[in-house]
């Protein structure tokens, strides 16, 4: 049985699709960079854990409580890939809004935007190549 392949045959459509994916990925990366620049890093404590399932495996998820530098209390809910209750986790939070908090770490913070940028660049490059080949 032949595997179906996803290919846009129209050169203009391929270029537009690649542009949209690349712009969306660039926006996601920009939002992540702006957050990281203004965020503060603190160590929080895992207060609640539960088992959560992704498509392939089960991992540990839960809530991480933290104290902001000014003494306010915050909670990161539904954190994935954390330790057991009582363990320490690094979090980044927006000092102006304690609800805007994310897990710190290279993979947890940057994997999604970087992968999206690479895929967006590949789609855009392929669309541009098809567009230029069709014109010339």
Secondary structure, 3 states (H helix, E strand, C coil): CCCCCCCCCCHHHHHHHHHHHHHHHHHHHHHHHHHHHHEEEEEEEEEEEEEEECCCCEEEEEEEEEECCCCCEEEEEEEECCCCCCCEEEEEEECCEEEEEEECCHHHHHHHHHHHHHHHHHHHHHHHHHHHHHHC
